[in-house]
Amino acid sequence: MFFAPKDASTSTGVLVGVSALVLFGGETVCTLTMATFSSAILSNMASPIVCLGGETAEMPGMYTGSEYDLAGFAVGAVERSCIIPRLDQIETGDILIGLPSSGLHSNGFSLVRKVINKLEMSYDMPCPFQRGTTLGDVLLTPTKIYVKELLPLMKEMKVKAFAHITGGGLTENVARVLPSDLAASIDANKWKIPAVFGWLADKGNINAREMSRTFNCGIGGVLVVRSEESKSVLNSLTNSGLQSSIIGEICKKEDKSVTVHNLVEGLDRCWPRTPVLLQRKRVAVLISGSGTNLQALIDHTTEQNSNSSAEIVLVISNKPNVQGLTRAEKAGIATKVISHKDYKSRDDFDEALHSTLTSTGIDIVCLAGFMRILTGGFVSKWHGKMLNIHPSLLPSFKGHNAHEQVIKANVRISGCTVHFVA
């Protein structure tokens, strides 16, 4: 059963709770509204309370001072033989059916508020991506509940698993209903993404990976069904007024549990981005080893949705045959080995570096695990144009194996440092 004090704003929480019961194939045992519970709840708020796990919602910037969040809950029942997900029955070739969302579904609002604050917008302003309403009304569109449409299908044992797309977005929620050896391949071209998601991605400069792990991107729920029953399930959903679509399938897991293809294109279609008419800076990265920092730079600068102002055009290593060179070659980036052992002095080595950088038309030099001390003459030539990355909060833990030093020192806070070399 669930209780919802009628003078408290718990309707969304309770409805989402009821919807969550469908994750296991269950339905509510009973419903009961008791206004007399309100005073009891409020009086007991002053008593010691134990807050467990997900019952504590941290929403920075939402609750301040004497404000509080009153949440509802739901309890349901399901026959043991009907409990889902049926992990032992999920197999490659099973079909993923996406249920359309009505909007944000009450998730990702910390990020939404950051975007709104950055743009210096107010929630009562006309909505920039939907005419005839305000921005706040669109963002607070009530969550779509799927209980009525899904329970008949579950009672007929046509649904192997149901992923309710809440906090964690598409990628994290779908992964929760899959066996460890299987993965979900999702194609964002298979459904129409609401404009609110494209607008947020554009104005917040949020890349596709972050969008898929924060928001539902237009899919409020995902069903896993047998391929042979997919048409029957779709017809049932359509007849009940829920225009759903096949958005992917189950496959063998090779790397990620969930992959969302074509999301960048889908977001661009629903809200075309403003083209960036800015020439990207030509960057050279200097390395000496495995190139883990280099890989992070490559990933960001080549991510279609990142709008990076940098382009890595050259990777130089003072050591041959290191993994960082392989990473660069795999990304189609030119590489060069300039070994310090081939030069009689540091000045000669640095001059060879400088000559290569200038002849390549480099704008910015990035030191990413480059284990050579550069001369003052070289540094002065690249003053204000050379950055260094170090995996600790300098000046602490300056040397090699910074992470190991941090752990051994039992420090409470660590991080990384990016600084100009001078």
C-alpha positions in Angstrom: 0.0 0.0 0.0 1.1 3.6 -0.2 0.1 6.7 1.7 -0.1 10.2 0.2 -1.0 13.0 2.6 -3.5 15.1 0.5 -2.1 18.4 1.7 1.5 17.5 0.7 3.0 17.6 -2.8 3.7 13.9 -3.1 1.7 13.1 -6.2 4.7 12.8 -8.5 6.8 10.8 -6.0 3.9 8.3 -5.4 3.1 7.9 -9.1 6.7 7.3 -9.9 6.8 4.8 -7.1 3.8 3.0 -8.5 5.4 3.0 -11.9 8.6 1.5 -10.4 6.6 -1.5 -9.2 6.1 -2.5 -12.8 9.9 -3.0 -13.0 9.3 -6.3 -11.2 5.9 -7.0 -12.9 4.0 -6.0 -9.8 0.9 -3.8 -9.1 -0.2 -1.9 -6.0 -1.9 -3.9 -3.3 -4.2 -1.0 -2.4 -4.4 2.8 -2.2 -5.2 4.9 0.8 -5.3 8.6 1.3 -5.2 9.7 5.0 -5.2 13.4 5.7 -4.8 12.7 9.4 -1.3 11.4 8.6 -0.2 14.9 7.7 0.1 16.2 11.3 1.7 13.0 12.5 4.3 13.2 9.7 5.1 16.9 10.4 5.3 16.4 14.2 7.6 13.4 13.8 10.0 15.3 11.5 11.6 16.7 14.7 12.4 13.2 15.9 15.6 11.3 15.1 15.4 9.9 11.6 17.4 7.2 9.9 17.8 8.0 6.2 18.7 5.0 4.1 20.1 5.0 0.6 18.0 6.3 -2.2 15.5 7.8 0.3 17.9 10.7 0.7 17.7 13.0 -2.4 20.5 15.6 -2.6 19.3 18.5 -4.8 21.8 21.4 -4.6 20.2 24.8 -5.0 16.7 23.4 -4.5 16.1 23.1 -0.7 17.3 25.8 1.5 16.6 27.0 5.1 13.4 25.5 6.4 12.4 23.9 3.1 12.0 20.1 2.9 11.1 17.4 0.5 8.2 15.1 1.5 8.3 11.9 -0.6 5.8 9.1 -1.1 6.3 5.4 -1.5 4.5 2.4 -2.9 4.2 -1.3 -2.0 3.0 -3.9 -4.5 2.7 -7.6 -5.0 3.6 -10.0 -7.8 3.4 -13.8 -8.3 6.9 -15.3 -7.8 6.7 -16.9 -11.2 6.0 -13.5 -12.9 8.8 -11.5 -11.4 10.9 -9.6 -13.9 13.6 -9.2 -15.1 13.9 -12.9 -16.1 17.6 -12.7 -16.7 17.9 -16.4 -17.6 15.5 -15.9 -20.5 17.1 -12.8 -22.0 19.2 -13.7 -25.1 20.9 -12.2 -28.2 18.4 -11.1 -30.8 15.8 -10.0 -28.2 14.1 -6.7 -29.2 14.2 -3.4 -27.3 11.0 -1.4 -27.4 11.1 2.2 -26.3 8.2 3.9 -24.6 7.9 7.6 -25.3 8.6 10.0 -22.4 6.6 13.1 -21.8 9.7 15.2 -21.0 12.4 15.2 -18.4 10.4 12.9 -16.0 11.7 14.7 -12.9 15.3 13.7 -13.5 18.5 15.7 -14.2 17.3 18.9 -12.7 20.6 19.8 -11.0 22.1 20.0 -14.5 19.1 21.8 -15.9 19.3 24.5 -13.3 23.0 25.0 -14.1 22.1 25.5 -17.7 19.3 28.0 -16.9 21.5 29.9 -14.5 24.4 30.0 -17.0 22.0 31.5 -19.6 20.6 33.9 -17.0 17.1 32.8 -18.0 13.9 32.7 -15.8 11.4 29.9 -15.7 8.5 32.2 -16.6 10.1 33.2 -19.9 8.5 32.1 -23.2 9.9 28.6 -24.0 12.6 29.0 -26.8 11.9 25.5 -28.3 8.1 25.2 -27.9 5.6 27.9 -28.7 2.7 29.0 -26.6 4.1 28.1 -23.2 6.8 29.0 -20.6 10.1 27.3 -20.1 9.1 26.3 -16.6 5.9 24.6 -17.7 7.8 22.5 -20.3 10.5 21.5 -17.9 7.9 20.5 -15.3 5.7 18.4 -17.7 4.3 15.6 -15.5 6.0 12.2 -15.7 4.3 9.7 -18.0 3.2 6.6 -16.0 3.1 3.3 -17.9 1.2 1.0 -15.5 -2.1 0.7 -17.3 -0.4 -0.1 -20.7 2.2 -2.6 -19.3 0.5 -4.7 -16.7 -1.6 -6.7 -19.3 1.6 -7.5 -21.3 3.4 -8.6 -18.2 0.5 -10.8 -17.1 0.7 -12.5 -20.5 4.5 -13.1 -19.9 5.4 -11.1 -23.0 7.9 -8.8 -21.3 11.3 -10.3 -20.1 12.5 -7.0 -18.6 11.4 -3.4 -18.1 13.9 -0.6 -17.6 12.3 2.5 -16.1 14.5 5.4 -17.4 15.0 7.6 -14.3 18.2 8.9 -12.7 21.1 7.6 -14.7 19.5 8.1 -18.0 19.3 5.5 -20.8 22.7 3.9 -20.3 22.7 3.2 -16.6 19.0 2.1 -16.3 18.9 -0.3 -19.2 22.2 -1.9 -18.0 20.5 -2.8 -14.7 18.1 -5.3 -16.3 20.7 -7.1 -18.4 22.7 -10.3 -17.7 26.4 -9.7 -17.2 27.4 -11.3 -20.6 24.9 -9.3 -22.7 24.6 -5.8 -23.9 22.0 -3.4 -25.4 22.5 -1.7 -28.8 20.2 1.3 -29.1 19.8 3.5 -32.2 18.6 7.0 -31.5 17.5 7.3 -35.1 14.5 5.1 -34.2 12.5 7.7 -32.3 11.9 11.4 -32.3 13.8 13.1 -29.5 11.9 16.0 -27.9 13.4 19.5 -28.6 14.0 20.1 -24.9 16.9 17.6 -24.9 18.5 19.0 -28.0 18.2 22.5 -26.5 19.8 21.4 -23.2 22.7 19.7 -25.1 23.3 22.8 -27.2 23.0 25.5 -24.6 24.6 23.5 -21.8 27.4 22.2 -24.1 26.6 18.7 -22.9 28.1 15.9 -24.9 26.1 12.9 -26.1 27.6 10.5 -23.4 26.6 12.8 -20.6 23.1 13.3 -22.1 22.6 9.5 -22.3 23.6 9.0 -18.7 21.6 11.9 -17.3 18.4 12.2 -19.2 15.9 9.8 -20.8 16.3 11.6 -24.2 12.7 10.9 -25.1 12.5 7.3 -23.9 10.8 6.9 -20.6 11.0 3.1 -20.5 12.5 0.2 -22.4 11.0 -3.3 -22.7 13.0 -6.4 -23.6 10.8 -8.8 -25.6 11.2 -11.9 -27.8 11.8 -11.0 -31.5 8.8 -13.1 -32.4 6.5 -11.2 -30.1 7.7 -7.6 -30.8 5.0 -6.8 -33.3 2.3 -8.1 -31.0 3.6 -6.0 -28.1 3.8 -2.9 -30.3 0.2 -3.4 -31.5 -0.9 -3.8 -27.9 0.8 -0.6 -26.8 -0.5 1.3 -29.9 -4.1 0.1 -29.2 -3.7 1.4 -25.6 -2.7 4.9 -26.9 1.1 4.5 -26.4 3.0 5.1 -29.7 6.1 3.1 -29.1 8.9 1.9 -31.4 11.6 -0.7 -31.7 14.8 1.1 -30.7 17.4 -1.7 -30.6 18.3 -5.2 -29.7 20.2 -7.4 -27.3 23.7 -8.5 -28.4 26.8 -10.1 -26.9 28.7 -7.9 -24.6 32.1 -6.8 -25.9 32.8 -3.6 -24.0 29.9 -1.4 -22.7 26.7 -2.8 -21.4 24.7 -0.2 -23.3 25.6 1.7 -26.5 23.5 4.5 -27.9 24.2 5.1 -31.5 23.4 8.2 -33.5 22.5 10.3 -30.5 24.5 13.3 -31.7 22.5 13.3 -34.9 19.2 12.8 -33.1 19.9 15.8 -30.8 20.9 17.9 -33.7 17.7 17.1 -35.6 15.4 18.1 -32.7 17.3 21.4 -32.0 20.0 22.3 -34.7 23.1 23.6 -33.0 24.4 27.0 -33.8 27.6 26.4 -35.9 30.8 27.5 -34.3 32.6 29.8 -36.7 35.9 29.6 -34.8 39.2 28.3 -36.1 40.4 25.5 -33.8 43.8 25.9 -32.2 46.5 23.5 -33.5 47.8 21.5 -30.6 50.9 19.3 -30.2 51.0 16.9 -27.3 54.4 15.8 -25.8 54.5 12.4 -24.1 57.0 9.9 -22.8 54.9 6.8 -22.0 51.5 5.1 -22.1 49.6 8.3 -23.0 46.6 8.0 -20.7 46.3 11.8 -20.4 46.7 12.0 -24.2 43.8 9.6 -24.7 41.6 11.8 -22.5 42.6 14.8 -24.7 41.9 12.9 -27.9 38.5 11.7 -26.6 37.4 15.2 -25.8 38.7 17.0 -28.9 37.2 14.4 -31.2 33.8 14.1 -29.5 31.3 15.6 -32.0 29.2 17.1 -29.3 32.0 18.8 -27.3 32.5 21.9 -29.5 36.2 21.8 -28.6 38.3 24.7 -29.7 41.4 22.5 -29.9 42.6 20.1 -32.6 45.5 17.7 -31.8 47.6 17.6 -35.0 50.9 16.2 -33.7 52.1 13.9 -30.9 55.8 13.9 -30.1 57.5 11.4 -27.8 61.1 11.4 -26.6 60.9 7.6 -26.4 60.2 5.2 -29.3 57.6 2.4 -29.2 55.5 3.7 -26.3 51.8 3.1 -26.1 51.0 6.8 -26.4 52.2 6.8 -30.0 49.9 3.9 -30.8 47.0 5.8 -29.3 47.7 8.8 -31.6 48.2 6.7 -34.7 44.9 4.9 -34.0 43.2 8.3 -33.8 44.8 9.4 -37.1 47.1 11.9 -35.5 50.6 12.5 -36.9 53.4 11.2 -34.6 57.1 11.8 -34.3 59.9 10.5 -32.1 62.6 12.9 -31.1 64.9 11.0 -28.7 66.9 13.0 -26.3 69.6 10.4 -26.6 70.3 11.6 -30.1 71.5 15.0 -29.0 74.6 16.1 -27.1 72.9 18.7 -25.0 69.5 19.7 -23.7 69.7 22.9 -25.7 70.1 20.9 -29.0 67.2 18.6 -28.1 65.0 21.5 -27.2 65.9 23.3 -30.5 64.9 20.1 -32.4 61.5 20.2 -30.6 61.0 23.9 -31.3 61.9 23.5 -35.0 59.4 20.6 -35.4 56.6 22.5 -33.6 57.0 25.7 -35.6 57.3 24.0 -38.9 54.0 22.2 -38.1 52.2 25.5 -37.3 51.5 24.6 -33.7 49.6 27.1 -31.6 49.6 25.4 -28.2 51.9 22.8 -26.7 50.5 20.4 -24.1 52.8 18.3 -21.9 51.0 15.1 -21.0 53.4 12.9 -19.1 56.5 14.3 -20.8 59.4 13.3 -18.6 62.0 15.8 -19.7 63.0 19.1 -18.1 62.8 21.8 -20.7 65.4 24.6 -20.9 64.5 28.2 -20.0 65.2 29.2 -23.6 62.5 26.8 -24.9 60.0 27.8 -22.3 60.4 31.5 -23.1 59.8 30.8 -26.8 56.4 29.2 -25.9 55.5 31.5 -23.0 51.7 31.6 -22.6 51.3 28.8 -25.1 52.5 25.7 -23.2 50.3 23.8 -20.7 51.3 21.0 -18.3 49.0 18.3 -16.9 49.8 16.7 -13.5 47.7 14.1 -11.7 47.8 15.8 -8.3 47.0 19.1 -6.7 50.4 20.8 -7.1 52.6 21.7 -5.3 51.9 18.4 -3.5 53.1 15.1 -5.0 55.2 16.5 -7.8 57.0 13.3 -8.9 56.2 10.0 -10.6 53.3 7.8 -9.5 51.4 10.7 -8.1 48.3 8.6 -7.4 50.3 6.1 -5.4 51.8 8.9 -3.4 48.4 10.3 -2.7 47.0 7.0 -1.4 50.0 6.3 0.8 49.7 9.8 2.3 46.1 9.2 3.2 45.0 12.6 2.0 41.3 13.4 2.0 41.2 15.5 -1.2 43.1 15.0 -4.4 42.7 16.0 -8.0 44.7 17.2 -11.0 46.5 20.4 -12.0 46.6 22.1 -15.4 49.0 25.1 -15.5 51.0 27.2 -17.8 54.7 26.3 -18.0 56.9 29.3 -17.1 
